[in-house]
């Protein structure tokens, strides 16, 4: 009996050599660390060292989040990953009316370089790699990180990490955009240029399919729309006069890992192969690093359940295994209680221990690309690749990712997929353990971690103190130069850094840019 994959593609009960008729291993596979990188971007993969274990954390105040980071580092985390609250993600200060009720809730509140200094207090920035899940105001948070590094005596060329900086997926699936697409893409090109000159080891963008998947995208949709966004970013930078090999080696990607191991492994392999060919054939990239699709993975938050939350420990382990077998460069494993509330210290530690068990107690790190040559995985890789390329062609026919976004194409496709999944779950055709099968008559009580609502008042007080102490003239002068750069063609990051150093706030800097560039209003609100 044939089943369907998450992408709606057939999965046969038995695969043999006939599944790969006409299949050329040299063209499809190659060697690990060699074009087209189907088998992984590095020759040795995890046989030399494991992936970067990067735990996503941030809540409440910078002080609270700093304590969590130090605990994670003590427990063996190799890299930090910062979650910001919604006001910060939207470019608003904690004391803005629109921020009411959201301060510190889904991440840490960062209003100024003062908060960033507290967030990384006692953490040597030349010894850690930091990923920041921030998009529209990504330049601001990166510059504040650089300023804190300078205060620590760490030169910018020693800073390593990633800013997500992927605004196109915000228009598609997530909604934390600020500016219209045109200025947003210009800002991204400025970041590429700035980092090449000032912070050369920084990954300037993490082109994200994760949030599309969380919104309901299938695996084929996830990689198709993510790679289409990546193509748009590369075209923007090239059109701005940059050579592709000057910035493409610092591009990175961000995907989800679901419980469907075989299709997830196939998805990662297909994504690497497609990207390598696009960069070589469309953009003429010469540097092998420009062809490599390097990616971070997070286990699927959307698959976690509030019912019987301990079962999520199993789900996360399976999802993490899928990411590792698929060749991820770094991994965040979700905590089992995230469907209920922010993770507790214990659940965050258990999530990290899950990765450590995969790395040190299993044999999946003993050999490179364990699934190479598997009939089912190779066939599924071809199928996912074909489905993704078909969707990418539709995006191209509409004029590229931005034009397709403006027509609502990606959003509509993802919503159709999400609706299909919801129907299958409601009918129990799709089994979700503890939700539509194997339920308990009564759920066990669970005490979640809660954010203190007093945080909002505390942040407002910090902002009032900051504004009273700083040199307002210096702030106004720097913001004026920022607006002038935004009106012209100068790189906006240099005056932006000056404004932040003078202790301008996130909201003030974003408002200065809003005055010049405007704010994005989606067409479907009319």
C-alpha positions, -999 to 999 in steps of 0.1 A, spaced: 0 0 0 15 33 -11 16 61 14 22 98 8 50 119 22 46 153 39 50 169 5 22 147 -10 47 125 -29 42 87 -30 62 65 -7 64 29 -20 65 -1 5 96 -15 -13 124 2 -33 150 -15 -54 175 -7 -82 146 -1 -106 137 31 -86 169 46 -98 168 37 -135 187 62 -155 204 75 -124 240 86 -127 257 85 -92 285 108 -104 260 135 -114 236 130 -84 260 122 -56 297 131 -60 319 128 -30 312 144 4 325 180 4 325 181 -35 300 195 -60 270 192 -60 273 186 -23 244 161 -21 265 141 5 274 171 26 294 203 24 325 190 42 346 158 33 347 146 69 314 159 82 310 147 119 338 122 119 362 150 129 339 169 152 301 171 158 278 198 146 275 230 166 251 225 194 233 259 195 205 263 220 179 291 213 171 311 244 161 345 256 132 358 278 124 386 301 152 410 308 188 409 296 199 399 331 177 368 331 187 357 297 224 362 305 220 338 334 204 312 311 232 316 286 258 310 312 240 279 323 239 266 288 276 272 283 284 254 315 263 225 303 282 222 270 265 245 245 289 254 217 270 284 205 244 309 217 212 317 199 192 347 209 154 350 209 142 386 210 107 398 221 82 410 196 87 447 202 124 443 195 117 423 164 93 450 152 116 479 159 97 493 189 110 503 223 96 486 254 78 518 265 60 523 232 22 519 234 22 492 208 46 471 229 22 469 259 18 433 271 45 419 249 77 430 266 100 401 273 73 375 265 87 355 235 123 366 239 145 391 256 138 428 255 167 448 239 161 485 237 196 499 235 233 490 236 230 492 274 207 461 273 230 443 249 260 450 273 240 432 301 229 404 278 265 394 271 281 404 304 308 380 314 306 361 281 338 366 260 326 373 225 358 360 209 351 326 224 315 320 215 295 320 182 262 338 185 232 335 163 205 362 165 170 355 153 162 390 142 151 402 107 139 437 99 161 454 126 190 428 122 215 456 114 209 473 147 214 442 168 245 432 149 260 467 154 251 466 191 269 432 194 299 447 176 299 477 201 298 453 231 327 434 215 347 466 211 341 474 248 354 439 257 385 446 235 374 420 209 382 432 174 353 429 149 373 405 127 372 379 156 334 380 160 316 349 147 279 342 144 248 348 123 220 372 119 188 358 105 182 390 84 157 372 61 129 397 57 113 381 26 100 351 46 85 377 70 62 388 42 54 352 34 49 334 68 57 354 99 48 390 98 76 408 117 85 431 89 90 469 92 99 484 58 86 477 23 105 450 3 126 475 -18 142 493 12 145 460 31 165 445 3 187 476 1 194 473 38 204 437 34 228 446 6 243 473 29 248 446 56 266 424 31 290 452 22 295 463 58 303 428 71 327 421 43 346 452 53 342 452 91 331 418 104 344 393 78 337 361 97 300 369 103 273 350 85 253 379 70 220 361 65 202 329 75 177 323 47 149 306 66 125 279 56 118 271 93 91 297 98 74 287 65 73 251 78 59 262 111 31 280 91 23 247 73 47 245 44 55 210 31 92 200 28 91 206 -9 75 241 -4 100 248 24 131 244 3 115 258 -29 104 291 -13 136 294 8 159 289 -21 138 313 -42 143 340 -15 180 332 -16 181 338 -53 164 371 -48 190 382 -22 219 372 -44 204 391 -74 200 421 -51 236 421 -41 249 415 -76 227 443 -89 242 466 -62 277 460 -78 290 432 -56 308 401 -70 290 369 -61 321 353 -46 326 384 -23 295 376 -2 280 342 -11 304 322 11 288 340 42 252 331 32 236 304 54 202 288 56 178 277 84 155 247 81 131 226 102 135 190 111 103 170 114 96 135 127 94 121 92 131 111 90 134 98 55 118 127 37 137 152 59 170 136 50 160 137 13 149 174 17 183 184 30 202 165 3 179 180 -25 184 216 -11 222 213 -12 221 200 -48 197 226 -61 216 255 -45 250 243 -58 237 242 -93 219 276 -91 250 293 -78 272 277 -104 250 279 -134 230 311 -129 255 333 -110 288 318 -122 302 315 -87 338 302 -88 346 299 -51 335 264 -39 323 280 -6 298 300 -27 282 268 -38 278 252 -4 244 253 13 254 255 49 224 254 73 212 255 108 183 232 119 157 235 146 134 207 156 98 212 147 80 234 173 48 230 154 48 192 160 51 196 198 19 190 218 6 204 251 -10 171 257 13 146 274 43 170 269 69 144 279 62 126 246 79 157 230 112 144 243 108 115 219 97 137 190 127 160 195 151 131 196 137 118 163 137 152 147 173 159 159 184 125 144 168 136 111 188 168 110 220 150 118 215 123 92 207 151 68 240 168 74 232 200 93 260 223 104 243 234 137 213 223 156 188 235 182 167 209 199 134 223 213 125 217 249 96 193 257 75 220 274 76 247 247 40 240 236 30 252 271 53 280 280 89 291 280 113 263 288 124 258 323 161 254 332 157 216 335 139 212 302 164 234 283 192 212 298 174 180 287 171 194 251 208 200 250 215 165 265 194 151 236 220 164 211 249 152 233 234 117 233 231 118 195 267 130 191 284 108 217 263 77 223 252 68 188 273 57 158 258 82 134 289 104 136 312 75 128 307 77 90 300 104 65 265 104 49 251 71 63 221 71 38 241 75 6 230 50 -20 198 40 -1 172 33 -28 144 50 -9 164 81 2 179 86 -33 145 83 -49 128 106 -24 157 131 -29 149 131 -66 112 135 -60 115 163 -35 140 180 -58 116 178 -88 87 191 -67 108 220 -54 121 229 -88 85 230 -102 75 255 -75 107 276 -80 99 278 -117 64 291 -109 80 318 -87 104 327 -116 75 329 -140 59 355 -118 91 376 -119 109 363 -88 103 360 -51 93 396 -44 68 397 -73 54 363 -62 51 376 -26 32 407 -38 8 383 -56 4 362 -25 16 330 -42 38 315 -15 14 324 13 -15 308 -5 4 277 -13 15 273 23 -20 279 36 -34 252 14 -8 228 28 -16 238 63 -53 233 57 -46 198 43 -26 189 75 -53 203 97 -80 182 80 -59 150 82 -53 156 119 -89 163 127 -100 131 109 -72 111 126 -59 101 92 -27 118 104 -19 103 139 -7 127 165 1 107 197 -18 121 227 -40 144 206 -61 122 183 -49 88 195 -35 73 227 -50 101 248 -52 102 286 -85 107 304 -69 134 325 -37 153 318 -11 155 346 -5 190 360 25 209 348 39 241 363 54 263 335 79 291 336 62 325 335 76 359 327 72 385 354 48 412 341 68 438 360 95 435 333 76 460 312 78 487 339 114 479 346 124 483 309 105 516 308 124 529 338 157 519 322 147 538 290 138 569 310 172 568 328 190 563 295 173 593 279 181 615 309 217 605 310 228 605 273 239 633 251 207 640 232 225 663 207 248 635 197 218 612 193 199 637 171 229 644 150 236 607 143 200 600 135 200 629 111 230 615 93 212 581 93 182 596 75 204 614 50 221 581 42 187 563 39 176 590 14 207 585 -7 229 556 -16 255 556 13 257 525 35 233 532 64 252 509 89 279 535 96 257 563 108 234 537 124 264 524 145 272 560 155 236 565 167 236 533 187 269 541 202 254 575 213 227 553 230 199 558 205 172 532 211 160 505 187 127 523 183 143 557 176 166 542 149 138 523 133 115 553 134 141 574 117 142 549 88 104 546 88 103 584 82 123 579 50 113 544 38 78 541 52 63 510 67 50 479 48 13 473 47 3 440 31 -21 442 2 -45 416 17 -55 440 45 -75 461 21 
